Amino acid sequence: MNKFELLSHDDIAAVLRIEQAANSYPWTEAAFISSFADSYFSYKLLDNAGNILGFYIAQLILEQLELFNICVAPTEQGKGYGHTLMQHFLKEGAARGATDVFLEVRSSNLSAIALYKRYGFTQTGLRKGYYVSSAGKEDALLMSCIL
């Protein structure tokens, strides 16, 4: 049975490895370190042996919840863990008093966009040339939903 636990500073090296394996333009160690401020909450999904399958990093300010990063280890993708992480993120956010949820996603990340749409997110904006990409720059889609 898989279980969720809060991310800690001790997990940074492991989630950084997952992030680097899963993304062409991964977060830096400094970005992970900065995500432990008071308004953040972040969880890891563990297998029975205690290995991290995936994680998410979120922030709650008043009733506004923002998803900053969600990632599944490449060897574990396609097994439904992205859905498991999203369900936990939304449930945890609601339990903490969130009513509105926001995120941004690369316009080329079709699997993530499909996942977010499945949970009721709609596109609410566009940031042109927001992300670095192999083509130079890539747009960010702004998405939101109401809990």
ZIQUIVEN-V73934 format. One record per residue. N is the residue number from 1. RES is the residue in three letters. NEAR is the number of other C-alpha atoms within 10 Angstrom. Layout:
N/RES/NEAR, N/RES/NEAR
This chain:
1/MET/6, 2/ASN/14, 3/LYS/12, 4/PHE/17, 5/GLU/12, 6/LEU/13, 7/LEU/18, 8/SER/12, 9/HIS/10, 10/ASP/8, 11/ASP/13, 12/ILE/15, 13/ALA/12, 14/ALA/11, 15/VAL/24, 16/LEU/17, 17/ARG/13, 18/ILE/21, 19/GLU/23, 20/GLN/15, 21/ALA/15, 22/ALA/16, 23/ASN/12, 24/SER/11, 25/TYR/13, 26/PRO/14, 27/TRP/14, 28/THR/11, 29/GLU/13, 30/ALA/9, 31/ALA/11, 32/PHE/17, 33/ILE/12, 34/SER/9, 35/SER/17, 36/PHE/17, 37/ALA/9, 38/ASP/9, 39/SER/12, 40/TYR/17, 41/PHE/19, 42/SER/22, 43/TYR/21, 44/LYS/24, 45/LEU/22, 46/LEU/17, 47/ASP/14, 48/ASN/9, 49/ALA/8, 50/GLY/10, 51/ASN/12, 52/ILE/22, 53/LEU/22, 54/GLY/25, 55/PHE/27, 56/TYR/23, 57/ILE/21, 58/ALA/21, 59/GLN/21, 60/LEU/19, 61/ILE/12, 62/LEU/12, 63/GLU/14, 64/GLN/15, 65/LEU/28, 66/GLU/21, 67/LEU/23, 68/PHE/16, 69/ASN/16, 70/ILE/19, 71/CYS/21, 72/VAL/25, 73/ALA/20, 74/PRO/15, 75/THR/11, 76/GLU/13, 77/GLN/14, 78/GLY/10, 79/LYS/10, 80/GLY/10, 81/TYR/19, 82/GLY/24, 83/HIS/15, 84/THR/14, 85/LEU/22, 86/MET/18, 87/GLN/13, 88/HIS/16, 89/PHE/23, 90/LEU/18, 91/LYS/13, 92/GLU/15, 93/GLY/24, 94/ALA/16, 95/ALA/10, 96/ARG/13, 97/GLY/15, 98/ALA/20, 99/THR/16, 100/ASP/17, 101/VAL/21, 102/PHE/20, 103/LEU/20, 104/GLU/21, 105/VAL/23, 106/ARG/19, 107/SER/17, 108/SER/12, 109/ASN/11, 110/LEU/11, 111/SER/10, 112/ALA/16, 113/ILE/19, 114/ALA/11, 115/LEU/14, 116/TYR/21, 117/LYS/15, 118/ARG/11, 119/TYR/14, 120/GLY/12, 121/PHE/19, 122/THR/17, 123/GLN/17, 124/THR/13, 125/GLY/12, 126/LEU/15, 127/ARG/15, 128/LYS/12, 129/GLY/13, 130/TYR/14, 131/TYR/15, 132/VAL/13, 133/SER/13, 134/SER/8, 135/ALA/6, 136/GLY/8, 137/LYS/12, 138/GLU/17, 139/ASP/18, 140/ALA/20, 141/LEU/22, 142/LEU/18, 143/MET/20, 144/SER/22, 145/CYS/18, 146/ILE/13, 147/LEU/15
